[in-house]
């Protein structure tokens, strides 16, 4: 697979903003079953090996999983304060669960689990997300296995279809729209901000 044109720009932006821990946080928008939007902050976990797919993680019990199962498309909005750049990346969302049929993606799910800190893995032992608040003792559990993911751990992938890059520096500002042609090849158009 050929890496998309926007990947090198995003890699450079991530590098230039690496001193800011917030540069790994972005907003993911999905659609609820009632047609209303849902938005939340997620943590960027890198790119799936040799692809353009962005990696995130989630708990299979979360509302976002229901939303993705209802309508498997989403958009992220990612603002980098140091370089004053905004990336809006839209595409199809893929939930890689324990029984996912693709062995390579199951291996990627396992690696994503192993790359987490013990504290992050422990969050997957907590009570059901969105349920009434449990007593504090329900959040105290033994650390889960560091090698094999818990069944409710899910690797979430975003397969980009469009990328809207806005560079807020300069007069005028720069805006680039990236998309795919009928053959799946990436192209870029420079447009007015």
Backbone as a chain_set.jsonl record, in Angstrom:
{"seq": "XXXXXXXXXXXXXXXXXXXXXXXXXXXXXXXXXXXXXXXXXXXXXXXXXXXXXXXXXXXXXXXXXXXXXXXXXXXXXXXXXXXXXXXXXXXXXXXXXXXXXXXXXXXXXXXXXXXXXXXXXXXXXXXXXXXXXXXXXXXXXXXXXXXXXXXXXXXXXXXXXXXXXXXXXXXXXXXXXXXXXXXXXXXXXXXXX", "coords": {"N": [[0.835, -1.183, 0.0], [0.501, 2.228, -0.801], [1.571, 4.997, 1.005], [-0.419, 7.721, 2.071], [-0.531, 11.087, 0.72], [-0.885, 13.088, 2.668], [0.176, 12.01, 4.956], [2.959, 12.473, 5.474], [2.969, 15.197, 6.031], [1.367, 15.243, 8.357], [2.979, 13.641, 10.021], [5.228, 15.306, 10.288], [4.021, 17.46, 11.609], [3.207, 16.231, 14.008], [5.755, 15.675, 15.004], [6.82, 18.273, 15.347], [5.16, 19.171, 17.348], [5.673, 17.555, 19.478], [6.582, 18.131, 22.052], [4.392, 18.877, 23.449], [2.18, 17.283, 25.438], [-0.578, 17.187, 24.967], [-0.854, 16.984, 22.266], [-1.376, 14.437, 21.398], [-3.999, 13.987, 21.795], [-7.281, 14.057, 20.478], [-10.424, 14.879, 18.892], [-13.149, 12.714, 18.341], [-15.83, 12.227, 16.273], [-18.975, 10.679, 16.008], [-22.042, 9.033, 14.945], [-25.101, 8.783, 16.588], [-27.664, 6.248, 17.152], [-30.087, 7.557, 17.031], [-29.629, 9.474, 15.184], [-28.353, 11.758, 15.997], [-25.369, 13.713, 16.624], [-22.335, 12.533, 18.19], [-19.579, 13.201, 20.257], [-16.224, 12.923, 21.367], [-13.14, 12.925, 23.264], [-10.228, 11.268, 22.251], [-7.267, 9.18, 22.353], [-4.504, 9.285, 20.279], [-2.898, 6.49, 18.966], [-0.946, 5.921, 17.176], [-0.092, 4.759, 13.832], [-1.507, 2.036, 12.047], [0.593, -0.587, 11.109], [2.331, 0.016, 8.131], [0.151, 1.206, 6.815], [-2.469, 3.65, 6.177], [-4.154, 3.863, 8.249], [-5.387, 5.137, 11.279], [-4.783, 4.537, 14.721], [-6.658, 3.775, 17.635], [-7.933, 3.082, 20.926], [-10.577, 1.331, 22.65], [-13.251, 0.525, 24.929], [-15.257, -2.248, 24.548], [-17.729, -2.12, 25.648], [-18.495, 0.498, 25.615], [-20.395, 3.477, 24.71], [-19.627, 4.519, 22.254], [-18.979, 2.327, 20.713], [-21.455, 1.14, 20.191], [-22.475, 3.196, 18.6], [-20.724, 3.144, 16.412], [-21.237, 0.599, 15.445], [-23.826, 1.057, 14.588], [-23.526, 3.089, 12.625], [-20.85, 3.053, 10.738], [-18.977, 5.197, 10.322], [-16.881, 8.029, 10.814], [-15.424, 11.096, 12.054], [-12.438, 12.768, 12.781], [-11.162, 15.541, 14.612], [-8.377, 17.404, 14.902], [-6.322, 19.452, 16.577], [-3.336, 21.278, 16.569], [-1.614, 23.131, 18.729], [0.965, 24.371, 18.844], [1.96, 24.591, 16.215], [-0.233, 25.609, 15.006], [-2.142, 24.197, 13.382], [-4.831, 22.448, 11.905], [-6.256, 19.308, 11.53], [-8.778, 17.625, 9.897], [-10.073, 14.555, 9.67], [-11.816, 12.199, 7.93], [-13.586, 9.113, 7.71], [-14.011, 5.524, 7.383], [-14.766, 3.559, 10.24], [-13.288, 0.924, 12.023], [-13.818, -1.748, 14.129], [-11.828, -3.734, 15.957], [-12.288, -6.534, 17.469], [-12.135, -9.146, 20.023], [-12.834, -11.568, 18.712], [-12.342, -11.042, 16.028], [-12.293, -11.612, 12.493], [-9.906, -11.364, 10.972], [-6.668, -12.408, 11.147], [-4.25, -10.949, 11.191], [-5.078, -8.395, 12.02], [-6.044, -9.083, 14.517], [-3.638, -9.715, 15.752], [-2.52, -7.16, 15.749], [-4.261, -5.918, 17.494], [-3.588, -7.278, 19.859], [-0.904, -6.425, 20.153], [-1.357, -3.684, 20.547], [-2.592, -3.74, 23.038], [-0.471, -4.719, 24.601], [1.282, -2.6, 24.463], [0.207, -0.717, 26.13], [0.206, 1.075, 29.26], [0.332, -0.294, 32.603], [-1.588, 0.93, 34.207], [-3.371, 1.928, 32.283], [-4.267, -0.469, 31.097], [-5.572, -1.532, 33.318], [-7.901, -0.016, 33.483], [-9.696, -1.303, 31.888], [-10.728, -3.25, 33.451], [-12.521, -2.075, 35.043], [-15.882, -1.22, 36.267], [-18.872, -1.35, 34.171], [-18.812, 1.04, 31.586], [-20.591, 4.118, 31.668], [-22.666, 3.159, 33.24], [-24.524, 3.448, 36.353], [-22.7, 5.067, 38.966], [-20.302, 3.086, 40.471], [-19.26, 1.696, 43.665], [-16.161, 2.866, 45.14], [-14.465, 0.743, 45.656], [-14.972, -1.051, 43.612], [-13.368, -0.291, 41.588], [-10.884, -1.045, 42.219], [-8.831, -3.417, 41.329], [-6.993, -6.388, 40.545], [-4.084, -6.139, 38.495], [-4.552, -6.674, 35.037], [-3.593, -9.368, 32.795], [-0.602, -8.76, 31.051], [-0.015, -9.556, 28.501], [-2.086, -10.927, 27.041], [-5.022, -9.549, 25.765], [-7.92, -8.279, 27.524], [-11.306, -9.45, 27.04], [-13.069, -7.296, 26.542], [-11.508, -5.319, 25.513], [-10.771, -3.279, 22.777], [-9.44, -2.635, 19.603], [-9.512, 0.256, 17.759], [-9.838, 1.43, 14.538], [-9.316, 4.004, 12.151], [-10.018, 4.405, 8.878], [-8.955, 6.556, 6.639], [-10.787, 8.626, 4.375], [-11.109, 11.198, 3.524], [-9.19, 14.179, 4.01], [-8.859, 17.194, 5.609], [-6.878, 19.846, 5.787], [-5.974, 22.601, 7.621], [-3.971, 25.324, 7.826], [-3.3, 27.631, 10.13], [-1.563, 29.728, 10.273], [-0.127, 32.622, 8.775], [-0.991, 34.922, 6.111], [-2.812, 34.979, 3.317], [-4.379, 32.279, 5.194], [-3.56, 28.764, 4.804], [-5.154, 26.09, 3.138], [-5.734, 22.7, 2.543], [-7.236, 20.101, 0.734], [-7.498, 16.697, 0.862], [-8.152, 13.742, -0.924], [-9.589, 10.746, -2.366], [-9.287, 9.272, -5.601], [-11.239, 7.581, -8.163], [-9.815, 5.202, -8.392], [-8.758, 4.832, -5.955], [-6.462, 6.232, -5.387], [-4.613, 8.81, -3.763], [-5.202, 12.328, -3.864], [-4.578, 15.88, -3.906], [-6.022, 19.074, -3.276], [-5.609, 22.51, -3.356], [-7.328, 24.94, -1.563], [-9.415, 27.813, -0.859], [-9.172, 29.252, 2.413]], "CA": [[0.0, 0.0, 0.0], [1.195, 3.5, -0.845], [1.142, 5.894, 2.066], [-1.115, 8.899, 1.56], [0.215, 12.336, 0.625], [-1.019, 13.866, 3.897], [0.876, 11.344, 6.073], [4.233, 13.123, 5.794], [2.658, 16.474, 6.678], [0.927, 14.932, 9.717], [4.152, 13.177, 10.772], [6.006, 16.503, 10.62], [3.267, 18.221, 12.609], [3.348, 15.5, 15.272], [7.134, 15.858, 15.472], [7.001, 19.653, 15.804], [4.334, 19.378, 18.541], [5.939, 16.442, 20.397], [6.809, 18.618, 23.418], [3.084, 19.114, 24.068], [1.457, 16.009, 25.619], [-1.94, 17.272, 24.423], [-0.868, 16.77, 20.813], [-1.835, 13.073, 21.125], [-5.439, 13.96, 22.046], [-8.084, 14.622, 19.406], [-11.853, 14.627, 19.042], [-13.754, 11.764, 17.409], [-17.279, 12.385, 16.148], [-19.722, 9.559, 15.436], [-23.479, 9.29, 14.854], [-25.916, 7.906, 17.43], [-28.77, 5.57, 16.461], [-31.179, 8.521, 16.825], [-29.202, 10.422, 14.165], [-27.667, 12.902, 16.582], [-23.92, 13.531, 16.689], [-21.662, 12.257, 19.459], [-18.194, 13.629, 20.139], [-15.436, 12.673, 22.559], [-11.702, 12.995, 23.097], [-9.542, 9.977, 22.233], [-5.808, 9.266, 22.304], [-3.88, 8.719, 19.075], [-1.971, 5.412, 19.32], [-0.064, 5.668, 16.045], [-0.677, 4.226, 12.601], [-1.383, 0.602, 11.83], [1.804, -0.831, 10.33], [2.315, 0.101, 6.661], [-1.151, 1.64, 6.307], [-2.872, 5.011, 6.517], [-5.153, 3.755, 9.311], [-5.046, 5.679, 12.588], [-5.141, 3.6, 15.781], [-7.176, 4.215, 18.929], [-8.449, 1.931, 21.665], [-11.82, 1.598, 23.354], [-13.891, -0.576, 25.644], [-16.368, -2.716, 23.712], [-18.969, -1.801, 26.361], [-18.738, 1.945, 25.556], [-21.434, 3.956, 23.789], [-19.092, 4.756, 20.908], [-19.026, 1.064, 19.972], [-22.839, 1.052, 19.69], [-22.614, 4.169, 17.526], [-19.965, 2.666, 15.255], [-21.99, -0.532, 14.903], [-24.988, 1.634, 13.902], [-23.069, 3.835, 11.449], [-19.406, 2.892, 10.907], [-18.192, 6.3, 9.786], [-16.606, 9.055, 11.8], [-14.478, 12.138, 11.693], [-11.657, 13.319, 13.881], [-10.681, 16.917, 14.493], [-7.117, 17.367, 15.638], [-5.697, 20.772, 16.531], [-1.979, 21.33, 17.095], [-1.455, 24.532, 19.117], [2.29, 24.936, 18.602], [2.1, 24.926, 14.791], [-1.509, 26.197, 14.597], [-2.672, 23.411, 12.273], [-5.989, 21.609, 12.207], [-6.536, 18.202, 10.611], [-10.07, 16.945, 9.999], [-9.903, 13.317, 8.911], [-13.067, 11.441, 7.938], [-13.497, 7.816, 7.059], [-14.695, 4.384, 7.97], [-14.248, 3.079, 11.514], [-13.223, -0.532, 12.109], [-13.654, -2.236, 15.496], [-11.144, -5.024, 15.993], [-12.657, -7.157, 18.743], [-11.421, -10.4, 20.319], [-13.13, -12.621, 17.733], [-12.282, -10.475, 14.693], [-11.901, -12.686, 11.573], [-8.606, -11.162, 10.334], [-5.613, -12.772, 12.109], [-3.263, -9.866, 11.304], [-5.648, -7.344, 12.859], [-6.067, -9.611, 15.894], [-2.271, -9.53, 16.263], [-2.366, -5.725, 16.004], [-5.015, -5.668, 18.73], [-2.776, -7.804, 20.961], [0.243, -5.518, 20.317], [-1.858, -2.434, 21.126], [-2.79, -4.032, 24.465], [0.838, -4.875, 25.229], [1.937, -1.29, 24.489], [-0.422, 0.121, 27.149], [0.73, 1.038, 30.625], [-0.475, -1.122, 33.499], [-2.738, 1.738, 34.625], [-4.334, 1.971, 31.172], [-4.886, -1.796, 30.995], [-6.456, -1.731, 34.47], [-9.182, 0.644, 33.246], [-10.589, -2.251, 31.225], [-11.315, -4.1, 34.501], [-13.477, -1.254, 35.782], [-17.299, -1.505, 35.979], [-19.429, -0.986, 32.861], [-18.837, 2.479, 31.303], [-21.91, 4.719, 31.497], [-23.613, 2.669, 34.25], [-24.499, 4.225, 37.59], [-21.387, 5.037, 39.615], [-20.051, 1.961, 41.375], [-18.433, 2.082, 44.815], [-14.736, 3.0, 44.838], [-13.816, -0.569, 45.728], [-15.164, -1.75, 42.333], [-12.32, 0.149, 40.668], [-9.636, -1.63, 42.709], [-8.735, -4.815, 40.925], [-5.639, -6.817, 40.191], [-3.685, -5.774, 37.136], [-4.803, -7.754, 34.079], [-2.457, -9.942, 32.088], [0.031, -7.773, 30.181], [0.197, -10.115, 27.168], [-3.35, -11.253, 26.357], [-6.031, -8.531, 26.061], [-9.218, -8.641, 28.07], [-12.297, -9.553, 25.954], [-13.735, -6.019, 26.256], [-10.554, -4.404, 24.89], [-11.019, -3.19, 21.34], [-8.628, -1.749, 18.785], [-10.368, 1.037, 16.871], [-9.085, 1.967, 13.409], [-9.965, 4.943, 11.236], [-9.511, 4.31, 7.503], [-9.291, 7.864, 6.081], [-11.302, 8.836, 3.018], [-10.834, 12.601, 3.221], [-8.407, 14.912, 4.995], [-8.961, 18.648, 5.435], [-5.786, 20.442, 6.554], [-6.015, 24.062, 7.686], [-2.814, 25.923, 8.483], [-3.827, 28.911, 10.595], [-0.536, 30.76, 10.221], [0.02, 33.274, 7.474], [-2.067, 35.726, 5.53], [-3.949, 34.242, 3.868], [-4.113, 30.945, 5.721], [-3.509, 27.724, 3.782], [-6.054, 24.958, 3.342], [-5.563, 21.641, 1.554], [-8.196, 19.005, 0.815], [-6.984, 15.442, 0.328], [-9.212, 12.764, -1.165], [-9.221, 9.606, -3.218], [-9.959, 9.204, -6.896], [-11.973, 6.34, -8.382], [-8.918, 4.057, -8.259], [-8.26, 4.778, -4.582], [-5.228, 7.0, -5.244], [-4.793, 10.085, -3.072], [-4.904, 13.584, -4.562], [-4.705, 17.054, -3.042], [-6.467, 20.335, -3.881], [-5.442, 23.692, -2.514], [-8.577, 25.683, -1.611], [-9.452, 29.003, -0.003], [-9.441, 28.914, 3.81]], "C": [[0.88, 1.247, 0.0], [0.667, 4.387, 0.27], [0.608, 7.181, 1.451], [-0.232, 10.143, 1.608], [0.212, 13.115, 1.943], [-0.232, 13.279, 5.061], [2.166, 12.056, 6.455], [3.99, 14.466, 6.467], [2.234, 16.237, 8.126], [2.106, 14.463, 10.574], [5.023, 14.356, 11.195], [5.336, 17.336, 11.692], [3.361, 17.547, 13.976], [4.747, 15.702, 15.852], [7.324, 17.264, 16.046], [6.196, 19.947, 17.079], [4.614, 18.351, 19.637], [6.177, 16.894, 21.834], [5.503, 18.871, 24.165], [2.34, 17.791, 24.213], [0.053, 16.022, 25.015], [-1.996, 17.006, 22.926], [-1.289, 15.354, 20.439], [-3.341, 12.935, 21.318], [-6.181, 14.651, 20.905], [-9.55, 14.27, 19.646], [-12.336, 13.699, 17.936], [-15.257, 11.967, 17.43], [-17.861, 11.156, 15.46], [-21.188, 9.958, 15.396], [-24.219, 8.278, 15.719], [-27.05, 7.291, 16.603], [-29.944, 6.503, 16.212], [-30.806, 9.603, 15.816], [-28.463, 11.636, 14.7], [-26.158, 12.634, 16.671], [-23.46, 13.198, 18.109], [-20.187, 12.598, 19.256], [-17.479, 13.349, 21.453], [-13.957, 12.783, 22.217], [-11.121, 11.591, 23.176], [-8.038, 10.229, 22.116], [-5.306, 8.572, 21.04], [-2.819, 7.722, 19.506], [-1.039, 5.042, 18.171], [-0.832, 5.175, 14.832], [-0.519, 2.715, 12.592], [-0.233, 0.387, 10.847], [1.542, -0.794, 8.827], [0.942, 0.431, 6.072], [-1.347, 3.122, 6.629], [-3.861, 5.021, 7.683], [-4.614, 4.28, 10.637], [-5.572, 4.728, 13.655], [-5.6, 4.334, 17.041], [-7.569, 2.94, 19.68], [-9.758, 2.335, 22.324], [-12.28, 0.338, 24.072], [-15.12, -0.973, 24.835], [-17.724, -2.406, 24.352], [-19.338, -0.32, 26.253], [-19.811, 2.3, 24.531], [-20.893, 4.139, 22.375], [-19.106, 3.491, 20.069], [-20.427, 0.845, 19.404], [-23.025, 1.98, 18.498], [-21.909, 3.693, 16.256], [-20.66, 1.462, 14.626], [-23.229, -0.061, 14.146], [-24.578, 2.284, 12.583], [-21.544, 3.891, 11.505], [-18.538, 3.965, 10.247], [-17.994, 7.337, 10.878], [-15.64, 10.087, 11.246], [-13.74, 12.571, 12.938], [-11.325, 14.769, 13.567], [-9.508, 17.028, 15.449], [-6.437, 18.712, 15.476], [-4.343, 20.726, 17.22], [-1.649, 22.785, 17.425], [-0.097, 25.146, 18.778], [2.447, 25.389, 17.148], [0.828, 25.534, 14.203], [-2.057, 25.533, 13.327], [-3.845, 22.576, 12.76], [-6.145, 20.561, 11.113], [-7.938, 17.694, 10.91], [-9.978, 15.745, 9.075], [-11.169, 12.492, 9.061], [-12.869, 10.118, 7.226], [-14.253, 6.745, 7.806], [-13.972, 3.935, 9.235], [-14.346, 1.56, 11.56], [-12.956, -0.907, 13.563], [-13.021, -3.623, 15.448], [-11.351, -5.61, 17.393], [-11.939, -8.498, 18.88], [-11.627, -11.451, 19.235], [-13.113, -12.105, 16.292], [-11.729, -11.514, 13.71], [-10.518, -12.546, 10.932], [-7.492, -11.388, 11.367], [-4.578, -11.657, 12.28], [-3.789, -8.737, 12.183], [-5.783, -7.804, 14.308], [-4.685, -9.487, 16.529], [-2.003, -8.064, 16.577], [-3.1, -5.327, 17.279], [-4.188, -6.104, 19.937], [-1.568, -6.884, 21.218], [-0.191, -4.199, 20.957], [-2.07, -2.592, 22.63], [-1.438, -4.061, 25.188], [1.587, -3.545, 25.34], [1.358, -0.364, 25.551], [0.324, 0.034, 28.476], [-0.172, 0.135, 31.465], [-1.728, -0.365, 33.948], [-3.801, 1.788, 33.528], [-5.025, 0.625, 31.001], [-5.88, -2.024, 32.123], [-7.824, -1.082, 34.274], [-10.186, -0.291, 32.574], [-11.17, -3.279, 32.197], [-12.388, -3.353, 35.275], [-14.914, -1.663, 35.443], [-17.732, -0.914, 34.631], [-19.455, 0.534, 32.657], [-20.276, 2.969, 31.087], [-22.96, 4.216, 32.473], [-23.535, 3.577, 35.471], [-23.169, 4.014, 38.299], [-21.303, 3.903, 40.632], [-19.249, 2.456, 42.579], [-16.947, 2.075, 44.434], [-14.029, 1.65, 44.831], [-13.947, -1.35, 44.417], [-14.083, -1.388, 41.321], [-10.941, -0.363, 41.09], [-9.609, -3.097, 42.322], [-7.285, -5.134, 40.591], [-5.344, -6.417, 38.751], [-3.957, -6.945, 36.194], [-3.51, -8.24, 33.436], [-1.898, -8.922, 31.092], [0.196, -8.263, 28.749], [-1.11, -10.301, 26.404], [-4.436, -10.248, 26.741], [-7.289, -9.114, 26.718], [-10.239, -8.663, 26.931], [-12.959, -8.221, 25.588], [-12.787, -4.974, 25.664], [-10.726, -4.448, 23.379], [-10.03, -2.221, 20.705], [-9.577, -1.062, 17.811], [-9.492, 1.667, 15.793], [-9.943, 2.943, 12.617], [-9.259, 4.829, 9.897], [-9.886, 5.6, 6.784], [-9.779, 7.812, 4.635], [-11.029, 10.262, 2.56], [-10.031, 13.211, 4.363], [-8.487, 16.387, 4.624], [-7.914, 19.259, 6.358], [-5.88, 21.959, 6.464], [-4.808, 24.532, 8.48], [-3.194, 27.353, 8.836], [-2.788, 30.021, 10.669], [-0.541, 31.375, 8.834], [-1.213, 34.052, 7.059], [-1.946, 35.626, 4.021], [-3.5, 32.881, 4.436], [-4.122, 29.935, 4.573], [-4.445, 26.587, 4.146], [-5.884, 23.984, 2.18], [-6.589, 20.556, 1.796], [-7.589, 17.789, 0.121], [-8.159, 14.48, 0.16], [-8.678, 11.64, -2.035], [-9.978, 9.672, -4.531], [-10.654, 7.847, -7.02], [-11.137, 5.08, -8.256], [-8.34, 3.924, -6.85], [-6.966, 5.531, -4.356], [-5.519, 8.344, -4.593], [-4.436, 11.251, -3.991], [-5.069, 14.725, -3.566], [-5.164, 18.251, -3.874], [-6.213, 21.446, -2.882], [-6.707, 24.532, -2.674], [-8.468, 26.909, -0.714], [-9.781, 28.583, 1.424], [-10.88, 29.246, 4.202]], "O": [[1.88, 1.312, 0.715], [-0.544, 4.512, 0.455], [1.12, 7.663, 0.441], [0.687, 10.243, 2.421], [1.216, 13.737, 2.291], [0.007, 13.969, 6.052], [2.443, 12.228, 7.642], [4.727, 14.84, 7.38], [2.686, 16.944, 9.027], [2.213, 14.853, 11.736], [5.501, 14.403, 12.328], [6.002, 17.859, 12.585], [3.57, 18.218, 14.987], [4.899, 15.88, 17.06], [7.921, 17.425, 17.11], [6.526, 20.882, 17.81], [3.876, 18.281, 20.62], [5.988, 16.101, 22.756], [5.511, 19.06, 25.382], [1.908, 17.223, 23.21], [-0.45, 14.979, 24.597], [-3.081, 16.82, 22.374], [-1.538, 15.089, 19.263], [-3.905, 11.878, 21.036], [-5.756, 15.702, 20.426], [-9.865, 13.451, 20.51], [-11.992, 13.862, 16.766], [-15.886, 11.888, 18.486], [-17.322, 10.66, 14.47], [-21.544, 11.077, 15.764], [-24.0, 7.072, 15.606], [-27.354, 7.751, 15.503], [-30.723, 6.277, 15.286], [-31.57, 10.545, 15.608], [-27.992, 12.463, 13.919], [-25.725, 11.487, 16.778], [-24.118, 13.543, 19.09], [-19.619, 12.314, 18.201], [-18.055, 13.517, 22.528], [-13.567, 12.741, 21.051], [-11.477, 10.814, 24.061], [-7.599, 11.341, 21.822], [-5.644, 7.419, 20.772], [-1.942, 8.047, 20.308], [-0.416, 3.98, 18.187], [-2.063, 5.177, 14.813], [0.482, 2.182, 13.072], [-0.113, 1.113, 9.86], [0.653, -1.477, 8.318], [0.61, -0.008, 4.971], [-0.504, 3.756, 7.265], [-4.354, 6.083, 8.063], [-3.519, 3.911, 11.063], [-6.665, 4.177, 13.522], [-5.031, 5.345, 17.451], [-7.535, 1.847, 19.115], [-10.023, 3.519, 22.535], [-11.765, -0.758, 23.847], [-15.932, -0.12, 24.478], [-18.751, -2.428, 23.673], [-20.39, 0.082, 26.749], [-20.095, 1.531, 23.612], [-21.62, 3.936, 21.402], [-19.231, 3.56, 18.846], [-20.571, 0.411, 18.261], [-23.65, 1.608, 17.505], [-22.444, 3.829, 15.155], [-20.67, 1.323, 13.403], [-23.642, -0.696, 13.176], [-25.207, 2.057, 11.549], [-20.993, 4.7, 12.251], [-17.488, 3.661, 9.682], [-18.84, 7.498, 11.758], [-15.12, 9.964, 10.137], [-14.328, 12.724, 14.008], [-11.222, 15.164, 12.405], [-9.634, 16.777, 16.647], [-6.023, 19.078, 14.376], [-4.219, 20.197, 18.325], [-1.428, 23.589, 16.52], [-0.025, 26.332, 18.456], [3.007, 26.454, 16.887], [0.809, 25.929, 13.038], [-2.386, 26.198, 12.345], [-3.845, 22.066, 13.881], [-6.165, 20.882, 9.924], [-8.25, 17.368, 12.055], [-9.825, 15.886, 7.862], [-11.555, 12.127, 10.171], [-12.096, 10.011, 6.273], [-15.024, 7.015, 8.727], [-12.742, 3.929, 9.3], [-15.366, 0.983, 11.183], [-11.986, -0.442, 14.161], [-13.627, -4.571, 14.949], [-10.683, -5.231, 18.354], [-11.227, -8.93, 17.973], [-10.684, -12.156, 18.875], [-13.789, -12.662, 15.428], [-10.789, -12.231, 14.052], [-10.002, -13.525, 10.394], [-7.388, -10.646, 12.343], [-4.081, -11.439, 13.385], [-3.049, -8.182, 12.996], [-5.651, -6.997, 15.228], [-4.575, -9.185, 17.717], [-1.333, -7.754, 17.562], [-2.617, -4.498, 18.049], [-4.1, -5.376, 20.926], [-1.246, -6.596, 22.371], [0.516, -3.655, 21.806], [-1.763, -1.685, 23.404], [-1.295, -3.484, 26.266], [2.434, -3.385, 26.219], [1.951, 0.673, 25.848], [0.988, -0.961, 28.768], [-1.302, -0.161, 31.077], [-2.804, -0.953, 34.057], [-4.995, 1.7, 33.814], [-6.236, 0.575, 30.783], [-6.923, -2.644, 31.912], [-8.81, -1.55, 34.842], [-11.395, -0.087, 32.684], [-12.011, -4.089, 31.81], [-13.094, -3.954, 36.085], [-15.147, -2.364, 34.458], [-17.034, -0.088, 34.043], [-20.051, 1.249, 33.462], [-21.071, 2.316, 30.41], [-24.049, 4.786, 32.539], [-22.606, 4.372, 35.611], [-22.584, 2.932, 38.245], [-22.136, 3.79, 41.532], [-18.628, 3.517, 42.517], [-16.536, 1.363, 43.518], [-13.085, 1.451, 44.066], [-13.123, -2.22, 44.137], [-13.899, -2.083, 40.322], [-9.951, -0.138, 40.394], [-10.294, -3.92, 42.929], [-6.467, -4.238, 40.385], [-6.238, -6.366, 37.905], [-3.627, -8.086, 36.516], [-2.469, -7.59, 33.531], [-2.664, -8.29, 30.364], [0.516, -7.469, 27.864], [-1.226, -9.879, 25.253], [-4.745, -10.106, 27.924], [-7.659, -10.267, 26.496], [-10.053, -7.955, 25.94], [-13.368, -8.034, 24.442], [-13.213, -3.863, 25.347], [-10.815, -5.52, 22.781], [-9.812, -1.121, 21.212], [-10.353, -1.722, 17.121], [-8.52, 2.355, 16.1], [-11.142, 2.733, 12.438], [-8.066, 5.112, 9.781], [-11.031, 5.739, 6.352], [-9.262, 7.067, 3.802], [-10.757, 10.516, 1.387], [-10.169, 12.819, 5.522], [-8.219, 16.776, 3.487], [-8.051, 19.196, 7.58], [-5.866, 22.53, 5.373], [-4.641, 24.187, 9.65], [-3.388, 28.188, 7.953], [-3.101, 31.137, 11.084], [-0.909, 30.733, 7.85], [-2.31, 33.863, 7.582], [-0.99, 36.182, 3.48], [-2.389, 32.417, 4.181], [-4.637, 30.224, 3.493], [-4.524, 26.172, 5.302], [-5.888, 24.369, 1.011], [-6.795, 20.134, 2.934], [-7.218, 17.846, -1.051], [-9.05, 14.42, 1.007], [-7.499, 11.59, -2.386], [-11.142, 10.069, -4.58], [-10.651, 7.059, -6.075], [-11.681, 3.998, -8.036], [-7.541, 3.028, -6.578], [-6.413, 5.487, -3.257], [-6.562, 8.947, -4.848], [-3.5, 11.173, -4.787], [-5.644, 14.536, -2.494], [-4.753, 18.421, -5.021], [-6.56, 21.333, -1.707], [-7.121, 24.81, -3.799], [-7.543, 27.024, 0.089], [-10.575, 27.666, 1.633], [-11.275, 29.024, 5.346]]}, "num_chains": 1, "name": "protein.A"}
